[in-house]
Amino acid sequence: MEIRENEIYTSEETKALLKISQSTFLRLIKKGVLHAYKVGGQYRILGKEILHLVSPNLEQKVTDAYLGVREKVKQRLEKISD
């Protein structure tokens, strides 16, 4: 299935395209990785948001975020042990 940049997808369509569960879908929204809009109590996702999620550039952003969190945890642990 082709993802169209300006198309609006439901949460069910998005989960099917990305092959993810409901919990993963909600986690991606909560973490800000996937931008969704709530309309009448249901999520709507622009195609460009889905395309952004599967782009190669995202991998570097995720790695950077992980390393940032890791460094903060390391600093906190060092403060505790001092």
Phi and psi in degrees as GROMACS dihedral restraints (atoms count N, CA, C in turn):
[ dihedral_restraints ]
;  ai    aj    ak    al  type     phi  dphi    fc
    3     4     5     6     1   -85.0    20    10
    4     5     6     7     1   134.6    20    10
    6     7     8     9     1   -94.9    20    10
    7     8     9    10     1   121.5    20    10
    9    10    11    12     1   -97.0    20    10
   10    11    12    13     1   131.4    20    10
   12    13    14    15     1   -56.4    20    10
   13    14    15    16     1   -42.1    20    10
   15    16    17    18     1   -97.5    20    10
   16    17    18    19     1     6.3    20    10
   18    19    20    21     1   -80.2    20    10
   19    20    21    22     1   149.7    20    10
   21    22    23    24     1  -106.0    20    10
   22    23    24    25     1   129.2    20    10
   24    25    26    27     1  -114.4    20    10
   25    26    27    28     1   148.0    20    10
   27    28    29    30     1   -80.3    20    10
   28    29    30    31     1   171.5    20    10
   30    31    32    33     1   -65.2    20    10
   31    32    33    34     1   -38.1    20    10
   33    34    35    36     1   -63.8    20    10
   34    35    36    37     1   -43.2    20    10
   36    37    38    39     1   -64.9    20    10
   37    38    39    40     1   -41.1    20    10
   39    40    41    42     1   -64.5    20    10
   40    41    42    43     1   -44.6    20    10
   42    43    44    45     1   -62.0    20    10
   43    44    45    46     1   -38.5    20    10
   45    46    47    48     1   -68.0    20    10
   46    47    48    49     1   -41.8    20    10
   48    49    50    51     1   -64.0    20    10
   49    50    51    52     1   -41.7    20    10
   51    52    53    54     1   -88.0    20    10
   52    53    54    55     1   -11.2    20    10
   54    55    56    57     1    57.0    20    10
   55    56    57    58     1    53.8    20    10
   57    58    59    60     1  -126.5    20    10
   58    59    60    61     1   162.3    20    10
   60    61    62    63     1   -84.8    20    10
   61    62    63    64     1   171.3    20    10
   63    64    65    66     1   -61.1    20    10
   64    65    66    67     1   -42.7    20    10
   66    67    68    69     1   -65.1    20    10
   67    68    69    70     1   -39.3    20    10
   69    70    71    72     1   -67.0    20    10
   70    71    72    73     1   -41.1    20    10
   72    73    74    75     1   -56.9    20    10
   73    74    75    76     1   -49.8    20    10
   75    76    77    78     1   -66.4    20    10
   76    77    78    79     1   -37.0    20    10
   78    79    80    81     1   -64.1    20    10
   79    80    81    82     1   -41.8    20    10
   81    82    83    84     1   -62.4    20    10
   82    83    84    85     1   -38.1    20    10
   84    85    86    87     1   -68.4    20    10
   85    86    87    88     1   -46.9    20    10
   87    88    89    90     1   -60.8    20    10
   88    89    90    91     1   -39.3    20    10
   90    91    92    93     1   -78.0    20    10
   91    92    93    94     1    -9.0    20    10
   93    94    95    96     1    82.2    20    10
   94    95    96    97     1    11.1    20    10
   96    97    98    99     1   -76.7    20    10
   97    98    99   100     1   -35.4    20    10
   99   100   101   102     1  -118.8    20    10
  100   101   102   103     1   119.9    20    10
  102   103   104   105     1   -88.2    20    10
  103   104   105   106     1   124.3    20    10
  105   106   107   108     1  -132.1    20    10
  106   107   108   109     1   156.2    20    10
  108   109   110   111     1  -119.6    20    10
  109   110   111   112     1   135.3    20    10
  111   112   113   114     1   -93.8    20    10
  112   113   114   115     1   124.2    20    10
  114   115   116   117     1  -126.6    20    10
  115   116   117   118     1   115.5    20    10
  117   118   119   120     1    58.1    20    10
  118   119   120   121     1    34.5    20    10
  120   121   122   123     1    83.2    20    10
  121   122   123   124     1     2.3    20    10
  123   124   125   126     1  -121.6    20    10
  124   125   126   127     1   145.9    20    10
  126   127   128   129     1   -79.9    20    10
  127   128   129   130     1   143.4    20    10
  129   130   131   132     1  -128.9    20    10
  130   131   132   133     1   136.7    20    10
  132   133   134   135     1  -127.5    20    10
  133   134   135   136     1   130.9    20    10
  135   136   137   138     1   -74.5    20    10
  136   137   138   139     1   144.7    20    10
  138   139   140   141     1   -56.9    20    10
  139   140   141   142     1   -36.3    20    10
  141   142   143   144     1   -64.7    20    10
  142   143   144   145     1   -27.9    20    10
  144   145   146   147     1   -69.5    20    10
  145   146   147   148     1   -38.7    20    10
  147   148   149   150     1   -67.7    20    10
  148   149   150   151     1   -43.9    20    10
  150   151   152   153     1   -62.5    20    10
  151   152   153   154     1   -38.9    20    10
  153   154   155   156     1   -62.5    20    10
  154   155   156   157     1   -38.1    20    10
  156   157   158   159     1   -64.3    20    10
  157   158   159   160     1   -35.3    20    10
  159   160   161   162     1   -96.6    20    10
  160   161   162   163     1     8.2    20    10
  162   163   164   165     1   -77.1    20    10
  163   164   165   166     1   152.5    20    10
  165   166   167   168     1   -62.7    20    10
  166   167   168   169     1   -26.9    20    10
  168   169   170   171     1   -66.5    20    10
  169   170   171   172     1   -26.8    20    10
  171   172   173   174     1   -65.2    20    10
  172   173   174   175     1   -35.6    20    10
  174   175   176   177     1   -57.2    20    10
  175   176   177   178     1   -41.9    20    10
  177   178   179   180     1   -67.3    20    10
  178   179   180   181     1   -39.3    20    10
  180   181   182   183     1   -63.5    20    10
  181   182   183   184     1   -41.9    20    10
  183   184   185   186     1   -64.5    20    10
  184   185   186   187     1   -42.5    20    10
  186   187   188   189     1   -61.7    20    10
  187   188   189   190     1   -44.4    20    10
  189   190   191   192     1   -62.5    20    10
  190   191   192   193     1   -42.7    20    10
  192   193   194   195     1   -63.0    20    10
  193   194   195   196     1   -44.1    20    10
  195   196   197   198     1   -60.6    20    10
  196   197   198   199     1   -47.0    20    10
  198   199   200   201     1   -64.3    20    10
  199   200   201   202     1   -35.1    20    10
  201   202   203   204     1   -64.8    20    10
  202   203   204   205     1   -45.6    20    10
  204   205   206   207     1   -64.7    20    10
  205   206   207   208     1   -42.3    20    10
  207   208   209   210     1   -58.8    20    10
  208   209   210   211     1   -42.4    20    10
  210   211   212   213     1   -66.1    20    10
  211   212   213   214     1   -40.3    20    10
  213   214   215   216     1   -64.0    20    10
  214   215   216   217     1   -42.2    20    10
  216   217   218   219     1   -63.0    20    10
  217   218   219   220     1   -42.4    20    10
  219   220   221   222     1   -61.0    20    10
  220   221   222   223     1   -42.9    20    10
  222   223   224   225     1   -64.9    20    10
  223   224   225   226     1   -40.5    20    10
  225   226   227   228     1   -65.3    20    10
  226   227   228   229     1   -41.1    20    10
  228   229   230   231     1   -64.6    20    10
  229   230   231   232     1   -36.5    20    10
  231   232   233   234     1   -65.4    20    10
  232   233   234   235     1   -37.9    20    10
  234   235   236   237     1   -65.9    20    10
  235   236   237   238     1   -39.4    20    10
  237   238   239   240     1   -65.9    20    10
  238   239   240   241     1   -40.5    20    10
  240   241   242   243     1   -77.2    20    10
  241   242   243   244     1   -14.1    20    10
